[in-house]
Amino acid sequence: MKGRVLVVAGSDSGGGAGIQADIKTITALNGFAMTAVTALTAQNSLGVAGVLKTPPAFVADQIRVTLEDLGADAVKTGMMADAPIIEAAAEALDAHAGGVPWVVDPVMFSSAKDRLLDEEAAEAMKARLVSKAALVTPNMAEAEALTGRPVVTVADMEAAGRALLDLGAAAALVTGGHLGGDTVTDVLVAAGGAERFESPRIDTPHTHGTGCTLASAVATGLAQGMALRDCVIRARDYVIEAIRSAPGYGSGHGPLNHAHTVKE
């Protein structure tokens, strides 16, 4: 086991996304997962039925006590629920995890298109998390919401990635799963330029938690000392196989097979 990753995110009662997906992913890639829970959600493959937010001070307490004792080699943030939680988490991370890379998955919508972050919270995320991220990993809708510019083509994805760098992020991975066609294209933008990663689209509804999984896989690689590009390549390979071998649970957007690296 190598690489300690602190995940600051919400819980998914259906097990496909959120901290459940994060813990599974980090463990499957031989890292050590720790969590600070920002919210409980009542959800399944069909959508989100309810959200119970964690008091901001308690989110900060989870971060503080975990890092004071166990430390971390990377941080991954996911669903942050609201602006006060973002502010409290950011302050705690600044104080206790300022020297490790942050991977910010700006969870703003669920797989079923439920809005998970209001506009005030989105502004707080840009100012307090995106601005300090080693990598921010929005999908196309999230990239559009964060940058205020339309994102409907691969060229738009690259432009949005550059706009995210202008906000302070060191790098951006804009994911193109929502773009139509037989090929899925993700765009990595960093100071040295942009690179496109392509893979054949898998025809399946079982893609719940894909963004959480990808971001946690990258964070695990960073925690293990891998270069960012290598982290992205390994993370994409992991997610592709997890989608391809998904167990088929649920009536809607079902979960991935996070355990495909585990051999019987």
MIGUKE-863143 format. One record per residue (C-alpha): residue in one letter; x, y, z. Coordinates in steps of 0.05 Angstrom, whole numbers, plus 5000, padded with zeros to 4 digits. Example, Ala and Ser with C-alpha at 12.3 -4.5 7.8 and 13.67 -1.06 7.14 Angstrom:
! residues 2
a524649105156/s527349795143/
//
This chain:
! residues 264
m500050005000/k502750684980/g499851384979/r495251705030/v489252065000/l484452485040/v477652535006/v473153115024/a466452944993/g459352705003/s456652005016/d452651634963/s447851134996/g447550744931/g455050624933/g456550824862/a459251534871/g461751994926/i466251744981/q464151024969/a466951054898/d472951444923/i474850934976/k473950354928/t478150684875/i483850884920/t484050194951/a483749844884/l489850254862/n493650064925/g492850724961/f490250885030/a483651275033/m481451745088/t475052165088/a471952805112/v464452745097/t461153385074/a454053105066/l449752485068/t445552355007/a439551894998/q440651664927/n440651074880/s441850964806/l435551374789/g437252014825/v438152394890/a432252374938/g435252794994/v441453135021/l443453225094/k449253715100/t454753635152/p455854245197/p461754635168/a465754625233/f465153865236/v467753805164/a473754215187/d474653775248/q474753145206/i480153455162/r484253715220/v484453085264/t485752625205/l491553035178/e494653175246/d495352435259/l495552065193/g497852595144/a496552575069/d500252545003/a494452824963/v487553114974/k481352994931/t475153414938/g468353224910/m461253434929/m462054034975/a454554194986/d454854945000/a459255555008/p460155515084/i462554805078/i467355005023/e470055575064/a471055145126/a474254575087/a478855045049/e481255375114/a482754695145/l486254445082/d490455085078/a492654985150/h494054235147/a494854025074/g497854635040/g504054255017/v500653674980/p497053674913/w489553784912/v485253454859/v478653844855/d472753484825/p467654054821/v461453624832/m455754074810/f450753594780/s449052864792/s448852334737/a441252434736/k442353194726/d440453394797/r443754054817/l448453934875/l451754614882/d448455304879/e451655924846/e454256214912/a457755564927/a460555524856/e463756204866/a466755974932/m469355354899/k472955764845/a476056224896/r477955734950/l479155064916/v480055124841/s484955694851/k489555224890/a488454574853/a494054164824/l488553904779/v481254064769/t476953534734/p470353814709/n465753494659/m463253934603/a457254204641/e461554364701/a466954684659/e461555124627/a458755314695/l465555484724/t468155884665/g461656204641/r463156004570/p459555494525/v462854804523/v459854394466/t465954174425/v472853894440/a475854574422/d471154884474/m473654384525/e480854604512/a478955344517/a475255214582/g481354854609/r485555464595/a480455904629/l480855454691/l488455554691/d487056304690/l483056194754/g489355914787/a489055164775/a495654854756/a492254384707/a485254194683/l482553544657/v475953694621/t472153044609/g468052934547/g463452354565/h457352794551/l459752954481/g456152544428/g459452054381/d463051394382/t469351674415/v470251964484/t475352524487/d478352814550/v482753434547/l488553554594/v490854274596/a497054494635/a502255044630/g506054654577/g500054584530/a494054144518/e493453404503/r487353004480/f486052294503/e481151874463/s477751204474/p471850844442/r465250984475/i462250394513/d454850334501/t452150264572/p447850644621/h452350424678/t456751034687/h454651284756/g460551574793/t465151614733/g467652314751/c468852144824/t472551524804/l476951864753/a478952434800/s480451954857/a484651514811/v488752124790/a489552344863/t492051654881/g497351684827/l499652374851/a499952104922/q504251534897/g509152024864/m507051924792/a507552474740/l500852804724/r500452544652/d501851834676/c496551914730/v491452114678/i493151534631/r492651024687/a486251334715/r482851324646/d484850594636/y482150424705/v475550774692/i474650474622/e475349774649/a470849934708/i465450164659/r466549574612/s465849074668/a460349434707/p455948944745/g449349214717/y446149394784/g440249874788/s434850114740/g438250764719/h445550984716/g448650394751/p455350344788/l462050154759/n466249544776/h471449874821/a474249204841/h476648984773/t483949044795/v482548534851/k484247834828/e481147234862/
//
